[in-house]
Amino acid sequence: MPRGKSRSRFFRSLSLAPSIRHPFAVAGPLAFSAGLTALVFELLWIRLLGIEAGSPLLAFTLILTCFMSGTAGGALVLGRLADTNGSPLRIFGLCQIGVSLLGAVSYLGAASGGLARPILLHFNFEPGHLPFNMTLLSTHGFVSGAAAFMAGGSLPLLVKHVGPRSPLAGRAGTLASVQALGGAAGALLCGLVLLPFAGLRLSLLVMSGLTVLTGLAALLLRSRAPSAQLPETPAPWSGSESVSGPLRLALPAVLLVSGMALTILEVAWTRLTTLSFGSSAQASGVVLALVIAGLGTGYAIGARLSTETRRPDRRLAWVLAAGTVSILGGDFIFGRLPLVVTWISGWLEAGGESSWLQISTARFLVLLLPVSLPSLILGAVYPLALRLHSLERRSSACDGRDTGFASALSAIGNMAGPPLAYFGIMGSLGSRGCLLIPAFGLSLTAFLAMPEPRRGS
């Protein structure tokens, strides 16, 4: 009898311990799955709208704008809700189920020829005219924007679920890193497996099923562990830690500029790589994978830096300055990219064994430093800025609001970047302007974030 009791006690501890004692064991996989499904859905909706609108550029711009708008709104609203609701994991699960329902709606729309096709056929709108474009924008924008709204609250909800076990910037940076790695896996999964082998319709159905499983898993874990949250405790505080007034006003600009710089750079990198590689699909896939992987690594490094230094303002200024230097160094490399690619292709062909895998690997390695390093540095900005934003709060009561605020500002910057690059900078200053203007913006924010010298030190 004692042996049987000990066995049953052991198995009960296994079922409940991950969510009570180690909340990251629950929040980590959920963040990875949420990042994976969100990015795959974004790519699938771009493909669906591109087929219906007949313009990949229009589809990319519309879906990215609506997706980032929804992400910013969801981070703000659901971040505040996470602070006032006692079960953030339940809200996360319901949001994931809502995303899966919108994915199912997209599957039904793809089966009928497109989400807006019934409306377009009923009113007989002509392609290219304003009613046609507005119908596409309203239908696809509503579906992608509503899904992004629910997915945008994933990070603040999971940060709130983990509770005040570690500094806020460390929790947010770690979970953002895991979520970004899930996005990188989603980009590879969508481009290499789902669309080539399953097609658009079946991919939408598969991702809807995976998203609803993620939501149900969150609800199940929440019902098993209703008291996973620790009581609120004061955050570690040092009297020497303070944020000056100018820096407090500059923090929103830092988050906006860093988010905008990333997507402007992504547009420039994709364009320059396409001109050198000759394949837009390969160039965009390589650049997207390197950007997301760099971001995920940068989030993790920034989370570590934000908890190890007592002067995060000084560390933030140096990170922004390093971002400027890395972009200028990438400008030097990209200016010679066609020559480098031609030389590598000729060198491999001279060896007599130039396979597609060897050429693709060589191209990937050429882009590794000029793309992943600026992405890594820009990813480290988020946790440092978040720590500065929440530095003078002595309680964890506003963790969800602070995380949502920082995430929303970054998303707004991400949303503004592609239209500014496509319709503004690229036409007047070219691809190199899309590299130099983000470098100038980061150097300006580094100057604003530079701490004031202390008297007597």
TORROGU-491858 format. One record per residue (C-alpha): residue in three letters; x, y, z. Coordinates in steps of 0.2 Angstrom, whole numbers, padded with zeros to 4 digits, always signed. Layout:
! TORROGU-491858
ALAXYZ ...
***
This chain:
! TORROGU-491858
MET+0000+0000+0000 PRO+0013+0013+0004 ARG+0022+0009-0013 GLY+0005+0011-0022 LYS+0002+0028-0013 SER+0019+0034-0017 ARG+0017+0030-0036 SER+0000+0039-0037 ARG+0008+0054-0028 PHE+0023+0054-0040 PHE+0011+0054-0056 ARG+0001+0068-0049 SER+0016+0078-0046 LEU+0022+0075-0064 SER+0005+0081-0071 LEU+0005+0097-0060 ALA+0023+0102-0057 PRO+0027+0109-0074 SER+0013+0122-0073 ILE+0015+0127-0054 ARG+0034+0125-0051 HIS+0041+0129-0068 PRO+0029+0140-0078 PHE+0041+0143-0092 ALA+0039+0124-0096 VAL+0021+0129-0100 ALA+0023+0147-0107 GLY+0039+0142-0118 PRO+0030+0129-0129 LEU+0014+0139-0130 ALA+0025+0154-0136 PHE+0034+0144-0149 SER+0018+0137-0156 ALA+0009+0154-0156 GLY+0024+0162-0165 LEU+0024+0147-0178 THR+0006+0148-0182 ALA+0005+0167-0183 LEU+0019+0168-0196 VAL+0012+0153-0206 PHE-0005+0161-0206 GLU+0002+0178-0212 LEU+0012+0170-0226 LEU-0004+0159-0231 TRP-0015+0175-0231 ILE-0002+0184-0242 ARG-0002+0170-0254 LEU-0022+0169-0254 LEU-0023+0188-0257 GLY-0010+0188-0270 ILE-0020+0174-0280 GLU-0036+0184-0279 ALA-0029+0202-0282 GLY-0016+0196-0295 SER-0002+0207-0287 PRO+0010+0200-0275 LEU+0017+0217-0270 LEU-0001+0223-0266 ALA-0005+0207-0256 PHE+0011+0209-0246 THR+0009+0227-0242 LEU-0010+0225-0237 ILE-0008+0209-0226 LEU+0008+0216-0218 THR+0000+0232-0214 CYS-0016+0224-0207 PHE-0007+0211-0198 MET+0005+0223-0189 SER-0010+0235-0185 GLY-0019+0220-0177 THR-0004+0215-0167 ALA-0001+0232-0160 GLY-0020+0233-0155 GLY-0020+0216-0147 ALA-0004+0219-0137 LEU-0011+0235-0130 VAL-0029+0229-0126 LEU-0025+0211-0121 GLY-0009+0217-0111 ARG-0021+0228-0100 LEU-0033+0214-0099 ALA-0019+0202-0093 ASP-0016+0214-0078 THR-0035+0214-0072 ASN-0040+0196-0076 GLY-0034+0182-0065 SER-0032+0169-0078 PRO-0021+0175-0093 LEU-0018+0158-0099 ARG-0037+0155-0101 ILE-0038+0171-0112 PHE-0023+0165-0122 GLY-0032+0149-0125 LEU-0048+0157-0131 CYS-0038+0169-0142 GLN-0029+0154-0150 ILE-0046+0146-0154 GLY-0052+0162-0161 VAL-0037+0162-0173 SER-0041+0144-0178 LEU-0059+0149-0182 LEU-0053+0163-0194 GLY-0041+0150-0202 ALA-0056+0139-0205 VAL-0065+0153-0213 SER-0050+0156-0224 TYR-0050+0138-0229 LEU-0068+0139-0234 GLY-0064+0155-0244 ALA-0050+0147-0253 ALA-0061+0133-0258 SER-0073+0145-0266 GLY-0060+0154-0275 GLY-0056+0168-0262 LEU-0062+0177-0247 ALA-0069+0191-0257 ARG-0075+0181-0273 PRO-0093+0180-0268 ILE-0094+0199-0265 LEU-0084+0203-0281 LEU-0095+0192-0292 HIS-0111+0198-0285 PHE-0107+0216-0288 ASN-0097+0213-0303 PHE-0082+0224-0298 GLU-0069+0226-0311 PRO-0051+0222-0306 GLY-0040+0237-0302 HIS-0054+0249-0298 LEU-0057+0257-0281 PRO-0072+0246-0276 PHE-0062+0230-0281 ASN-0047+0235-0270 MET-0058+0241-0256 THR-0068+0224-0256 LEU-0051+0215-0255 LEU-0045+0226-0241 SER-0060+0225-0231 THR-0062+0206-0232 HIS-0044+0200-0231 GLY-0040+0215-0219 PHE-0053+0210-0207 VAL-0048+0192-0206 SER-0030+0194-0205 GLY-0031+0210-0193 ALA-0043+0201-0181 ALA-0032+0186-0181 ALA-0017+0197-0178 PHE-0026+0206-0164 MET-0029+0189-0154 ALA-0011+0183-0158 GLY-0003+0200-0153 GLY-0008+0197-0135 SER+0001+0181-0134 LEU+0017+0189-0126 PRO+0009+0200-0113 LEU-0003+0186-0108 LEU+0011+0173-0106 VAL+0023+0185-0097 LYS+0009+0188-0085 HIS+0006+0170-0083 VAL+0024+0166-0078 GLY+0022+0179-0064 PRO+0035+0189-0055 ARG+0048+0175-0053 SER+0061+0185-0063 PRO+0063+0203-0069 LEU+0050+0208-0082 ALA+0063+0212-0095 GLY+0070+0195-0093 ARG+0054+0186-0094 ALA+0048+0196-0109 GLY+0064+0194-0118 THR+0065+0176-0116 LEU+0048+0172-0121 ALA+0049+0184-0136 SER+0065+0174-0141 VAL+0056+0158-0141 GLN+0041+0166-0150 ALA+0053+0172-0164 LEU+0061+0155-0165 GLY+0044+0148-0168 GLY+0041+0161-0182 ALA+0057+0156-0190 ALA+0052+0138-0189 GLY+0035+0143-0197 ALA+0043+0152-0211 LEU+0054+0136-0215 LEU+0039+0125-0213 CYS+0028+0135-0224 GLY+0040+0138-0238 LEU+0048+0121-0239 VAL+0034+0109-0233 LEU+0017+0116-0232 LEU+0015+0125-0249 PRO+0025+0114-0260 PHE+0018+0098-0254 ALA+0001+0102-0246 GLY-0005+0117-0256 LEU-0014+0133-0249 ARG-0031+0125-0244 LEU-0024+0110-0235 SER-0011+0121-0227 LEU-0024+0133-0220 LEU-0034+0117-0213 VAL-0018+0110-0205 MET-0013+0126-0196 SER-0031+0129-0190 GLY-0030+0112-0182 LEU-0013+0115-0174 THR-0019+0132-0167 VAL-0035+0125-0160 LEU-0024+0111-0151 THR-0013+0125-0144 GLY-0028+0134-0137 LEU-0035+0118-0130 ALA-0019+0114-0122 ALA-0018+0131-0114 LEU-0036+0129-0107 LEU-0032+0112-0100 LEU-0016+0118-0091 ARG-0026+0132-0084 SER-0039+0121-0077 ARG-0026+0110-0069 ALA-0016+0124-0061 PRO-0028+0138-0057 SER-0016+0145-0044 ALA+0000+0145-0055 GLN+0003+0163-0051 LEU+0014+0168-0037 PRO+0009+0183-0026 GLU+0015+0199-0031 THR+0032+0204-0023 PRO+0041+0220-0025 ALA+0053+0220-0040 PRO+0072+0222-0036 TRP+0076+0240-0034 SER+0091+0250-0032 GLY+0091+0268-0027 SER+0105+0272-0040 GLU+0093+0266-0054 SER+0083+0280-0061 VAL+0077+0285-0078 SER+0080+0303-0083 GLY+0065+0314-0090 PRO+0072+0315-0108 LEU+0076+0297-0109 ARG+0058+0293-0103 LEU+0051+0303-0117 ALA+0063+0296-0129 LEU+0059+0277-0125 PRO+0044+0277-0137 ALA+0054+0284-0151 VAL+0068+0271-0148 LEU+0055+0257-0149 LEU+0047+0264-0165 VAL+0063+0268-0174 SER+0070+0251-0170 GLY+0054+0242-0176 MET+0054+0253-0192 ALA+0072+0251-0196 LEU+0070+0232-0195 THR+0057+0231-0209 ILE+0065+0245-0220 LEU+0081+0235-0219 GLU+0072+0219-0223 VAL+0064+0227-0239 ALA+0082+0233-0244 TRP+0090+0216-0240 THR+0077+0207-0250 ARG+0078+0218-0265 LEU+0097+0218-0266 THR+0098+0199-0263 THR+0086+0196-0277 LEU+0096+0207-0289 SER+0111+0196-0285 PHE+0103+0179-0283 GLY+0091+0181-0298 SER+0077+0172-0288 SER+0065+0182-0278 ALA+0058+0167-0269 GLN+0075+0161-0263 ALA+0081+0178-0258 SER+0065+0182-0248 GLY+0066+0165-0239 VAL+0084+0167-0234 VAL+0082+0185-0228 LEU+0066+0181-0218 ALA+0074+0166-0210 LEU+0090+0176-0205 VAL+0080+0191-0199 ILE+0069+0180-0188 ALA+0083+0170-0181 GLY+0093+0185-0178 LEU+0079+0193-0169 GLY+0076+0178-0158 THR+0094+0178-0153 GLY+0094+0196-0150 TYR+0079+0195-0138 ALA+0088+0182-0128 ILE+0104+0192-0127 GLY+0094+0208-0123 ALA+0085+0199-0109 ARG+0102+0194-0101 LEU+0109+0211-0103 SER+0094+0219-0095 THR+0096+0209-0079 GLU+0115+0210-0078 THR+0117+0229-0078 ARG+0113+0242-0066 ARG+0114+0255-0080 PRO+0102+0249-0094 ASP+0101+0266-0101 ARG+0120+0266-0105 ARG+0119+0248-0112 LEU+0104+0253-0123 ALA+0114+0268-0130 TRP+0129+0257-0134 VAL+0117+0244-0142 LEU+0109+0257-0153 ALA+0126+0263-0158 ALA+0132+0245-0162 GLY+0116+0244-0173 THR+0122+0259-0183 VAL+0139+0252-0186 SER+0133+0235-0191 ILE+0121+0242-0204 LEU+0135+0253-0211 GLY+0146+0238-0212 GLY+0132+0228-0221 ASP+0131+0243-0233 PHE+0149+0240-0238 ILE+0146+0221-0240 PHE+0129+0223-0250 GLY+0138+0235-0262 ARG+0149+0221-0267 LEU+0137+0207-0266 PRO+0135+0204-0285 LEU+0154+0202-0287 VAL+0155+0191-0272 VAL+0141+0180-0278 THR+0148+0179-0295 TRP+0165+0174-0288 ILE+0158+0161-0277 SER+0148+0153-0291 GLY+0163+0153-0303 TRP+0174+0145-0289 LEU+0161+0131-0286 GLU+0159+0128-0305 ALA+0178+0128-0307 GLY+0178+0113-0295 GLY+0167+0103-0306 GLU+0155+0098-0291 SER+0143+0114-0290 SER+0127+0107-0283 TRP+0111+0117-0279 LEU+0115+0113-0260 GLN+0132+0120-0261 ILE+0128+0136-0270 SER+0113+0139-0258 THR+0124+0136-0243 ALA+0137+0148-0249 ARG+0124+0161-0252 PHE+0117+0159-0235 LEU+0134+0161-0227 VAL+0137+0177-0237 LEU+0122+0185-0230 LEU+0124+0178-0213 LEU+0134+0192-0206 PRO+0126+0208-0214 VAL+0108+0202-0211 SER+0108+0192-0195 LEU+0120+0204-0185 PRO+0109+0220-0187 SER+0094+0209-0183 LEU+0102+0202-0168 ILE+0106+0220-0161 LEU+0089+0227-0165 GLY+0081+0212-0156 ALA+0091+0216-0140 VAL+0084+0234-0140 TYR+0067+0227-0135 PRO+0071+0220-0118 LEU+0082+0234-0113 ALA+0069+0247-0117 LEU+0056+0237-0108 ARG+0066+0237-0092 LEU+0069+0256-0093 HIS+0050+0258-0096 SER+0046+0248-0081 LEU+0061+0252-0070 GLU+0052+0264-0058 ARG+0037+0252-0055 ARG+0040+0243-0038 SER+0026+0230-0042 SER+0022+0217-0055 ALA+0004+0223-0056 CYS+0007+0232-0073 ASP+0018+0218-0081 GLY+0005+0215-0095 ARG+0002+0233-0098 ASP+0021+0237-0100 THR+0024+0222-0111 GLY+0010+0226-0122 PHE+0015+0244-0123 ALA+0032+0240-0129 SER+0026+0226-0141 ALA+0013+0238-0148 LEU+0026+0252-0152 SER+0038+0239-0160 ALA+0023+0232-0171 ILE+0018+0250-0176 GLY+0036+0253-0182 ASN+0036+0236-0191 MET+0020+0241-0199 ALA+0026+0259-0205 GLY+0043+0252-0212 PRO+0038+0243-0228 PRO+0026+0257-0235 LEU+0039+0270-0231 ALA+0053+0259-0240 TYR+0042+0254-0255 PHE+0033+0271-0259 GLY+0046+0283-0251 ILE+0064+0279-0249 MET+0066+0267-0263 GLY+0059+0278-0276 SER+0069+0293-0272 LEU+0085+0286-0264 GLY+0086+0268-0270 SER+0090+0253-0260 ARG+0106+0261-0252 GLY+0095+0274-0245 CYS+0085+0260-0236 LEU+0101+0256-0228 LEU+0107+0273-0223 ILE+0091+0280-0216 PRO+0089+0267-0203 ALA+0107+0269-0198 PHE+0104+0288-0196 GLY+0088+0285-0186 LEU+0097+0272-0174 SER+0112+0284-0172 LEU+0100+0298-0167 THR+0090+0287-0155 ALA+0107+0282-0147 PHE+0111+0300-0144 LEU+0094+0302-0136 ALA+0097+0287-0125 MET+0114+0292-0120 PRO+0113+0295-0101 GLU+0118+0311-0093 PRO+0135+0312-0084 ARG+0133+0311-0066 ARG+0140+0324-0055 GLY+0154+0319-0044 SER+0157+0303-0054 
***
